[in-house]
Amino acid sequence: MSIITQALKDPRVHSLNEEVAGRFNIEYRHDPKSSHWGSEQTGPSSRLISYNSRCPAQSSLAHELLHFWVQGKGYRRVHGGYSSLGDGPFIRLLAALDNELQHHKMFPQFLKLGFDKREFYGDDAKEFEFAMRRALQEPPESIAQAARDFLLVIAPGGPLPGQTRSALRNRLLRGKKGRFRGKLTRIESIIAEWAQSPGFDAEDTLRKIFLEIEDPTKTWIAYSDLMSFPKGGFFIGEEFSLDDLP
């Protein structure tokens, strides 16, 4: 019996899969070299889940299916773009936001299905804490990097004890003599507002966050690919042409 077949026998996963599979065509790929499960959009109505045998199958599959559940509710994934922040910082921050904004909408549903909050990422506490501390090893040099690290710390659920998470959060807020504290706490409030809101359109939330990072900014975020500029995405700040970017 495959890992997926076994996981789908869990009534919690089965009911979620029935709902999601009615909207998307889902394929599975075994990836024994990876330490984590993952998912991706392969077409307008097609999705792919990569899996392994290292993480708990039921909670891991539920996690990936919930990404599709959020997308089915109206969340539109973002796929790069252009920004005066610079290609590297912008792309890394946007990828983190795309993932974590989904997580904040998924988490209540994960609990509603009957899973424990510690199972949300499929990692044990020591591995999770090690990964988080490694990510925060070097003090961030920019607000874009600090925001990306902060998203990891305030992510919902997971096995990390609250006291440890709070200590890591405070460490980030104190970094660089508190240089980024104000912006990070405002970003935290924006994300909390997103998590509590009934809608799934993240455009306004992304605008608020990027304007905290850089204001004024010249940023364009793509819903499909860079070739769709400018109609296939949205501007933050004033509109621009590609010739306006450094």
N, C-alpha and C positions, 0 to 999 in steps of 0.2 A: 504494500500500500504506500503510495507516495505521501510526502509530507503535506502537500496541499490537500489531497483527498482526506487525509486524517484530520487536518485542521478544520475542514469544512463540515465534519461530522459534529463539531461543537455547535449547539443550537444558536449561540450568540453570533458566531461567525457565519453560520448558514443563513440566518435571517438578514444580516447585513449584505452578504453576497447576493442574495436574491434581489434586494433592492437596487444594488449598484449594477449588477449584471443586466438588469433590464434597460439600462441606459448606455452602458459601454461594453464593447467587445474586449474581454480581458484575456491576455496570454501570460504564460508563466515561463520563466527561464531559470534553471538551476545554476547557481554561481558558487561552487564550493570554495573558491579562493577568497571570497568576500567575507568579512566578519559581521556584516549587517545586511538586512533586507533593504530593498529599494524599489521605487516605482517611477515610471516615466510616461509621458504622453507621447504616443507614437503616431497619432492622427487625430482628427476632430472627434471621433467616437471610439478610438482604440487606445488601450492602455497595456502596459507591460509591467509585471511584478517579477523582480529577481529575488531569489531566496536561497537559503542555505540551511544546514541542520544544526547550526551553532546556537541559534536564538530560539526561544519558545515559539512554536509554530502558531498557536491560536492567537496570542496577543500580537505577534508580528504581522500575521495576515490581516487581522482586524485593523491594525494601524495603517497598512498600505491601502486597504479598501476604504478606509475613512478619508484618505486623501482624495479618492475618486468621488466619495459621497459629497465632500465639500465642493468639489469642482462641478458635480451634478446640480448642486444647489445654486450655482451661479458664480463661484469663484473662478476668475480667469488667471491662469498662470502667466507670469511675465518672463520674457526670454531675452534679457540684455537690453541694449540701447546705447545711448550716447550721453555723456555728462561732463561738465566742467570739473567734476571731482577727479577725473582721470580714469582711464580704462580699468586698471587693476582694482583700485579701491571701490569703484562703482559696481563692477561686476560681482565682486565677492560679497559686498553688502546686499546687493539686490537678490542674489541667490539665497542668502541667509534669510532675508525678509520673506521671499516667496515661500520658503519652507516653514518658517516659524509662524507667519500669519495663518497658514493652514492649520498648524498644530493648535493654535489657540481656539480655532473654531471646532476642531476635531475632538479635543479633550473632553468636553462635557458629554459628548455622545459616546465616547469610549467608556466613561464611567456609567452612563445610562445603560449600556449593554451588559454591565455587570463585572467588568474587569477592575482590577486594583490599580490605583494610580501609579504604583511602582512598576507596573508591567508596560507602561506606555511606549518605552523605547526598546524593550527587549534586551537590555544590558543589565548586568548585575551592578551593585552599588560601587564596588571598588573600581571596576572598569570605567564606569560612568564618571566617577570623581577624577580618576587618572586622566581621562580624555579631556575633562573640563579644565583641570589644573594645567595640563600641557598646553591647551589653547591660550591660557592666560599667563603663560610663563614669562613672556616679555611684555613690559608695560606698553600699552598702545601709544603710538606716536601721533595719531590723528584721530579726530572725532569719528571718521568713517570706520576705522579699525576698532575704536572703543565701542561704537554702537554694535558692530558685528559680534564682538565678544559678549557684550551685555545681553544681546538676544539669546545667547546660549544659557546665560545664568538665569534669566527670568522665564525660560521656556517652561511650559506647564508639565506637571507630572514627572515621572522618572523616579529612580530609586534613591536619589541623593537626599539625606536627612535635611530637614529645614534649616537646622543650625549651620550646617556646612554650606548650604546654598547662600544663606544670609551673609556668612563670612566672606564668600567669594564675591557677592554683590557689593559689599562694603569696600572690599579691596579694590574693585574697579572704580567705585565712586571716589575713593581717596587717591587714586593714581594721578601722577603728574600734579600733585598738590591740589587735587580737587578741580583741576582745570575743566574737566568735562562733566562735572556733577550735574549742573543745571540742565544741560541738554539731555543727558541720559535719563534723568528723572522725568523730564517732560516726554521723552520718547516712551518711557514706561507707562505713563498715563495715557498716551495716545493708543498704545497697544491694549491696555486694559479696557479702554472705551470700545475698541474694535471687538474685543472678545465678548463684550456684553451686548453689542448691537445685534439686532435681528437679521441684518442684511449680510450679503456675501460679496458685495462689490468693494474691492479694496482700494480703488483708485484714490479716493479722498484721503484714506489713511496713509497711503504711500506718499501723497503730496505733502501732508503734514510732517511726516518723518523726514523726508528729504529737505524740506525747508528748515527743519531744525538743524540738519547737518550743514547746510550751506544756503545762506540767503543774503543776496540774490544768488540764484543758481540757473544754469542752463542745462536742463536734463530732459531727455526724451526716453520713455520706457516702451519697449516693444511687447506686443501681445503674441506676435508670431516670430518674425525674424527681422534683421536689419534692412533687408531689401524692401520692407513694407513702409519705410520712412517716407513721409510723416504720418500717413493716414492709418497705419496699422498699429498705432499706439497712442500715447498722450504726452503732452508737454507738462513740465513742472517749471514754473517761472515763465519768463517771456519765450515766445516762439523764436526759433532760429533756423538757419540753414547749416548744412555741414561745413560750409566755408567759414562759419563764425567760430567753430571750435578750434582750440589750440592744436 
